Amino acid sequence: MEKGKIMDLEVENPMITGEGLPEEPQEEEILFSCDLCHQEIYEGDSYIYYAGDIFCSSHHLGEHLLNHGLAETRIAKRKVFH
């Protein structure tokens, strides 16, 4: 090794060369899908469960509630007292 040189290594990126990676990566198993948008939900993902339905986000639960008349959107207004 030359003076002043710390190491003389050739490093190969396994993502490029494929060296050291499993031959066939295992596919993750889909456990559920969102009842609104059908997005796949995998093990370790968080999801919302409401009345037997599964949602990938609280936003989609809110849409479901609005679409089925179980909630309503309101406009905030100042009440005037006389």
Distance bins in CASP14 RR format, pairs under 12 A and 6 or more apart:
PFRMAT RR
TARGET T0000
AUTHOR 0000-0000-0000
RMODE 2
METHOD distances of the structure
MODEL  1
1 7 1 0 0 1 0 0 0 0 0 0 0
1 8 1 0 1 0 0 0 0 0 0 0 0
1 9 0 0 0 0 0 1 0 0 0 0 0
2 8 0 0 0 0 1 0 0 0 0 0 0
10 17 0 0 0 0 0 1 0 0 0 0 0
10 19 0 0 0 0 0 1 0 0 0 0 0
11 17 0 0 0 0 0 1 0 0 0 0 0
11 19 0 0 0 0 0 1 0 0 0 0 0
12 18 0 0 0 0 1 0 0 0 0 0 0
12 19 1 0 1 0 0 0 0 0 0 0 0
12 20 0 0 0 0 1 0 0 0 0 0 0
12 21 0 0 0 0 0 1 0 0 0 0 0
13 19 0 0 0 0 1 0 0 0 0 0 0
13 20 0 0 0 0 0 1 0 0 0 0 0
13 21 0 0 0 0 0 1 0 0 0 0 0
14 20 1 0 1 0 0 0 0 0 0 0 0
14 21 1 0 1 0 0 0 0 0 0 0 0
14 22 0 0 0 0 0 1 0 0 0 0 0
15 21 1 0 0 1 0 0 0 0 0 0 0
15 25 0 0 0 0 0 1 0 0 0 0 0
18 25 0 0 0 0 0 1 0 0 0 0 0
26 43 0 0 0 0 0 1 0 0 0 0 0
27 40 0 0 0 0 0 1 0 0 0 0 0
27 42 0 0 0 0 1 0 0 0 0 0 0
27 43 0 0 0 0 0 1 0 0 0 0 0
28 40 0 0 0 0 1 0 0 0 0 0 0
28 41 0 0 0 0 0 1 0 0 0 0 0
28 42 1 0 1 0 0 0 0 0 0 0 0
28 43 1 0 0 1 0 0 0 0 0 0 0
28 44 0 0 0 0 1 0 0 0 0 0 0
28 45 0 0 0 0 1 0 0 0 0 0 0
29 40 0 0 0 0 1 0 0 0 0 0 0
29 41 0 0 0 0 0 1 0 0 0 0 0
29 42 1 0 0 1 0 0 0 0 0 0 0
29 43 1 0 0 1 0 0 0 0 0 0 0
29 44 0 0 0 0 0 1 0 0 0 0 0
29 45 0 0 0 0 0 1 0 0 0 0 0
30 38 0 0 0 0 0 1 0 0 0 0 0
30 39 0 0 0 0 0 1 0 0 0 0 0
30 40 1 0 1 0 0 0 0 0 0 0 0
30 41 1 0 0 1 0 0 0 0 0 0 0
30 42 1 0 0 1 0 0 0 0 0 0 0
30 43 0 0 0 0 1 0 0 0 0 0 0
30 44 0 0 0 0 0 1 0 0 0 0 0
30 45 0 0 0 0 1 0 0 0 0 0 0
30 54 0 0 0 0 0 1 0 0 0 0 0
31 40 0 0 0 0 1 0 0 0 0 0 0
31 41 1 0 1 0 0 0 0 0 0 0 0
31 42 1 0 0 1 0 0 0 0 0 0 0
31 43 1 0 1 0 0 0 0 0 0 0 0
31 44 0 0 0 0 1 0 0 0 0 0 0
31 45 1 0 0 1 0 0 0 0 0 0 0
31 46 0 0 0 0 0 1 0 0 0 0 0
31 47 0 0 0 0 1 0 0 0 0 0 0
31 54 0 0 0 0 1 0 0 0 0 0 0
31 56 0 0 0 0 0 1 0 0 0 0 0
32 38 0 0 0 0 0 1 0 0 0 0 0
32 39 0 0 0 0 1 0 0 0 0 0 0
32 40 1 0 0 1 0 0 0 0 0 0 0
32 41 1 0 1 0 0 0 0 0 0 0 0
32 42 0 0 0 0 1 0 0 0 0 0 0
32 43 0 0 0 0 0 1 0 0 0 0 0
32 44 0 0 0 0 0 1 0 0 0 0 0
32 45 0 0 0 0 1 0 0 0 0 0 0
32 46 0 0 0 0 0 1 0 0 0 0 0
32 47 1 0 0 1 0 0 0 0 0 0 0
32 48 0 0 0 0 0 1 0 0 0 0 0
32 49 0 0 0 0 1 0 0 0 0 0 0
32 52 0 0 0 0 0 1 0 0 0 0 0
32 53 0 0 0 0 0 1 0 0 0 0 0
32 54 1 0 1 0 0 0 0 0 0 0 0
32 55 0 0 0 0 1 0 0 0 0 0 0
32 56 0 0 0 0 1 0 0 0 0 0 0
33 39 1 0 0 1 0 0 0 0 0 0 0
33 40 1 0 1 0 0 0 0 0 0 0 0
33 41 1 0 0 1 0 0 0 0 0 0 0
33 42 0 0 0 0 0 1 0 0 0 0 0
33 45 0 0 0 0 0 1 0 0 0 0 0
33 47 0 0 0 0 1 0 0 0 0 0 0
33 53 0 0 0 0 0 1 0 0 0 0 0
33 54 1 0 0 1 0 0 0 0 0 0 0
33 55 0 0 0 0 0 1 0 0 0 0 0
33 56 0 0 0 0 1 0 0 0 0 0 0
33 60 0 0 0 0 0 1 0 0 0 0 0
34 40 0 0 0 0 1 0 0 0 0 0 0
34 41 1 0 0 1 0 0 0 0 0 0 0
34 45 0 0 0 0 0 1 0 0 0 0 0
34 46 0 0 0 0 0 1 0 0 0 0 0
34 47 1 0 0 1 0 0 0 0 0 0 0
34 48 0 0 0 0 1 0 0 0 0 0 0
34 49 0 0 0 0 0 1 0 0 0 0 0
34 50 0 0 0 0 0 1 0 0 0 0 0
34 53 0 0 0 0 1 0 0 0 0 0 0
34 54 1 0 0 1 0 0 0 0 0 0 0
34 55 1 0 1 0 0 0 0 0 0 0 0
34 56 1 1 0 0 0 0 0 0 0 0 0
34 57 1 0 0 1 0 0 0 0 0 0 0
34 58 0 0 0 0 0 1 0 0 0 0 0
34 59 0 0 0 0 0 1 0 0 0 0 0
34 60 1 0 1 0 0 0 0 0 0 0 0
34 61 0 0 0 0 1 0 0 0 0 0 0
34 63 0 0 0 0 0 1 0 0 0 0 0
34 64 0 0 0 0 1 0 0 0 0 0 0
35 41 0 0 0 0 0 1 0 0 0 0 0
35 47 0 0 0 0 0 1 0 0 0 0 0
35 48 0 0 0 0 1 0 0 0 0 0 0
35 49 0 0 0 0 0 1 0 0 0 0 0
35 50 0 0 0 0 1 0 0 0 0 0 0
35 51 0 0 0 0 0 1 0 0 0 0 0
35 52 0 0 0 0 1 0 0 0 0 0 0
35 53 1 0 1 0 0 0 0 0 0 0 0
35 54 1 0 1 0 0 0 0 0 0 0 0
35 55 1 0 0 1 0 0 0 0 0 0 0
35 56 0 0 0 0 1 0 0 0 0 0 0
35 57 0 0 0 0 0 1 0 0 0 0 0
35 60 0 0 0 0 1 0 0 0 0 0 0
35 61 0 0 0 0 1 0 0 0 0 0 0
35 62 0 0 0 0 0 1 0 0 0 0 0
35 63 0 0 0 0 0 1 0 0 0 0 0
35 64 1 0 0 1 0 0 0 0 0 0 0
35 67 0 0 0 0 0 1 0 0 0 0 0
35 68 0 0 0 0 0 1 0 0 0 0 0
36 47 0 0 0 0 0 1 0 0 0 0 0
36 48 0 0 0 0 0 1 0 0 0 0 0
36 50 0 0 0 0 0 1 0 0 0 0 0
36 53 0 0 0 0 1 0 0 0 0 0 0
36 54 0 0 0 0 1 0 0 0 0 0 0
36 55 1 0 1 0 0 0 0 0 0 0 0
36 56 1 0 0 1 0 0 0 0 0 0 0
36 57 0 0 0 0 1 0 0 0 0 0 0
36 58 0 0 0 0 0 1 0 0 0 0 0
36 59 0 0 0 0 1 0 0 0 0 0 0
36 60 1 0 1 0 0 0 0 0 0 0 0
36 61 0 0 0 0 1 0 0 0 0 0 0
36 62 0 0 0 0 1 0 0 0 0 0 0
36 63 1 0 0 1 0 0 0 0 0 0 0
36 64 1 0 1 0 0 0 0 0 0 0 0
36 65 0 0 0 0 0 1 0 0 0 0 0
36 66 0 0 0 0 0 1 0 0 0 0 0
36 67 0 0 0 0 1 0 0 0 0 0 0
36 68 0 0 0 0 0 1 0 0 0 0 0
37 47 0 0 0 0 0 1 0 0 0 0 0
37 54 0 0 0 0 0 1 0 0 0 0 0
37 55 0 0 0 0 1 0 0 0 0 0 0
37 56 1 0 0 1 0 0 0 0 0 0 0
37 57 0 0 0 0 1 0 0 0 0 0 0
37 59 0 0 0 0 1 0 0 0 0 0 0
37 60 1 0 0 1 0 0 0 0 0 0 0
37 61 0 0 0 0 0 1 0 0 0 0 0
37 63 0 0 0 0 1 0 0 0 0 0 0
37 64 0 0 0 0 0 1 0 0 0 0 0
38 54 0 0 0 0 0 1 0 0 0 0 0
38 55 0 0 0 0 0 1 0 0 0 0 0
38 56 0 0 0 0 1 0 0 0 0 0 0
38 60 0 0 0 0 0 1 0 0 0 0 0
39 45 0 0 0 0 1 0 0 0 0 0 0
39 47 0 0 0 0 1 0 0 0 0 0 0
39 54 0 0 0 0 0 1 0 0 0 0 0
39 55 0 0 0 0 1 0 0 0 0 0 0
39 56 1 0 1 0 0 0 0 0 0 0 0
39 57 0 0 0 0 1 0 0 0 0 0 0
39 59 0 0 0 0 0 1 0 0 0 0 0
39 60 0 0 0 0 1 0 0 0 0 0 0
40 47 0 0 0 0 0 1 0 0 0 0 0
40 54 0 0 0 0 0 1 0 0 0 0 0
40 56 0 0 0 0 1 0 0 0 0 0 0
41 47 1 0 1 0 0 0 0 0 0 0 0
41 48 0 0 0 0 0 1 0 0 0 0 0
41 49 0 0 0 0 0 1 0 0 0 0 0
41 54 1 0 0 1 0 0 0 0 0 0 0
41 55 0 0 0 0 1 0 0 0 0 0 0
41 56 1 0 0 1 0 0 0 0 0 0 0
41 57 0 0 0 0 0 1 0 0 0 0 0
41 60 0 0 0 0 0 1 0 0 0 0 0
42 56 0 0 0 0 0 1 0 0 0 0 0
45 54 0 0 0 0 0 1 0 0 0 0 0
45 55 0 0 0 0 0 1 0 0 0 0 0
45 56 1 0 0 1 0 0 0 0 0 0 0
45 57 0 0 0 0 0 1 0 0 0 0 0
46 54 0 0 0 0 0 1 0 0 0 0 0
46 55 0 0 0 0 0 1 0 0 0 0 0
46 56 0 0 0 0 1 0 0 0 0 0 0
46 57 0 0 0 0 1 0 0 0 0 0 0
46 58 0 0 0 0 1 0 0 0 0 0 0
47 53 0 0 0 0 0 1 0 0 0 0 0
47 54 1 0 1 0 0 0 0 0 0 0 0
47 55 1 0 0 1 0 0 0 0 0 0 0
47 56 1 0 1 0 0 0 0 0 0 0 0
47 57 0 0 0 0 1 0 0 0 0 0 0
47 58 0 0 0 0 0 1 0 0 0 0 0
47 60 0 0 0 0 1 0 0 0 0 0 0
47 61 0 0 0 0 1 0 0 0 0 0 0
48 54 1 0 0 1 0 0 0 0 0 0 0
48 55 1 0 1 0 0 0 0 0 0 0 0
48 56 1 0 0 1 0 0 0 0 0 0 0
48 57 1 0 0 1 0 0 0 0 0 0 0
48 58 1 0 1 0 0 0 0 0 0 0 0
48 59 0 0 0 0 1 0 0 0 0 0 0
48 60 1 0 0 1 0 0 0 0 0 0 0
48 61 1 0 1 0 0 0 0 0 0 0 0
48 62 0 0 0 0 1 0 0 0 0 0 0
48 63 0 0 0 0 0 1 0 0 0 0 0
48 64 0 0 0 0 1 0 0 0 0 0 0
48 65 0 0 0 0 0 1 0 0 0 0 0
49 55 1 0 0 1 0 0 0 0 0 0 0
49 56 0 0 0 0 0 1 0 0 0 0 0
49 58 0 0 0 0 0 1 0 0 0 0 0
49 61 0 0 0 0 1 0 0 0 0 0 0
49 64 0 0 0 0 0 1 0 0 0 0 0
50 57 0 0 0 0 0 1 0 0 0 0 0
50 58 0 0 0 0 1 0 0 0 0 0 0
50 60 0 0 0 0 0 1 0 0 0 0 0
50 61 1 0 1 0 0 0 0 0 0 0 0
50 62 0 0 0 0 1 0 0 0 0 0 0
50 63 0 0 0 0 0 1 0 0 0 0 0
50 64 1 0 0 1 0 0 0 0 0 0 0
50 65 0 0 0 0 1 0 0 0 0 0 0
50 68 0 0 0 0 0 1 0 0 0 0 0
50 70 0 0 0 0 1 0 0 0 0 0 0
50 71 0 0 0 0 0 1 0 0 0 0 0
51 61 0 0 0 0 1 0 0 0 0 0 0
51 64 0 0 0 0 1 0 0 0 0 0 0
51 65 0 0 0 0 1 0 0 0 0 0 0
51 68 0 0 0 0 1 0 0 0 0 0 0
51 70 0 0 0 0 1 0 0 0 0 0 0
52 61 0 0 0 0 0 1 0 0 0 0 0
52 64 0 0 0 0 0 1 0 0 0 0 0
53 60 0 0 0 0 1 0 0 0 0 0 0
53 61 0 0 0 0 1 0 0 0 0 0 0
53 62 0 0 0 0 0 1 0 0 0 0 0
53 63 0 0 0 0 0 1 0 0 0 0 0
53 64 1 0 0 1 0 0 0 0 0 0 0
53 65 0 0 0 0 0 1 0 0 0 0 0
53 67 0 0 0 0 0 1 0 0 0 0 0
53 68 0 0 0 0 1 0 0 0 0 0 0
53 70 0 0 0 0 0 1 0 0 0 0 0
54 60 0 0 0 0 1 0 0 0 0 0 0
54 61 0 0 0 0 1 0 0 0 0 0 0
54 64 0 0 0 0 0 1 0 0 0 0 0
55 61 1 0 1 0 0 0 0 0 0 0 0
55 62 0 0 0 0 1 0 0 0 0 0 0
55 63 0 0 0 0 1 0 0 0 0 0 0
55 64 1 0 0 1 0 0 0 0 0 0 0
55 65 0 0 0 0 1 0 0 0 0 0 0
55 67 0 0 0 0 0 1 0 0 0 0 0
56 63 0 0 0 0 0 1 0 0 0 0 0
56 64 0 0 0 0 0 1 0 0 0 0 0
57 63 0 0 0 0 1 0 0 0 0 0 0
57 64 0 0 0 0 0 1 0 0 0 0 0
58 64 0 0 0 0 0 1 0 0 0 0 0
58 65 0 0 0 0 0 1 0 0 0 0 0
59 65 0 0 0 0 0 1 0 0 0 0 0
59 66 0 0 0 0 0 1 0 0 0 0 0
60 66 0 0 0 0 0 1 0 0 0 0 0
60 67 0 0 0 0 0 1 0 0 0 0 0
61 67 0 0 0 0 0 1 0 0 0 0 0
61 68 0 0 0 0 0 1 0 0 0 0 0
61 70 0 0 0 0 1 0 0 0 0 0 0
61 71 0 0 0 0 1 0 0 0 0 0 0
62 68 0 0 0 0 1 0 0 0 0 0 0
62 69 0 0 0 0 0 1 0 0 0 0 0
62 70 0 0 0 0 1 0 0 0 0 0 0
62 71 1 0 0 1 0 0 0 0 0 0 0
62 72 0 0 0 0 0 1 0 0 0 0 0
62 73 0 0 0 0 1 0 0 0 0 0 0
63 69 0 0 0 0 0 1 0 0 0 0 0
63 70 0 0 0 0 0 1 0 0 0 0 0
63 71 0 0 0 0 1 0 0 0 0 0 0
63 73 0 0 0 0 0 1 0 0 0 0 0
64 70 1 0 0 1 0 0 0 0 0 0 0
64 71 0 0 0 0 1 0 0 0 0 0 0
65 71 1 1 0 0 0 0 0 0 0 0 0
65 72 0 0 0 0 1 0 0 0 0 0 0
65 73 0 0 0 0 0 1 0 0 0 0 0
66 72 1 0 0 1 0 0 0 0 0 0 0
66 73 1 0 0 1 0 0 0 0 0 0 0
66 74 0 0 0 0 0 1 0 0 0 0 0
67 73 0 0 0 0 0 1 0 0 0 0 0
END
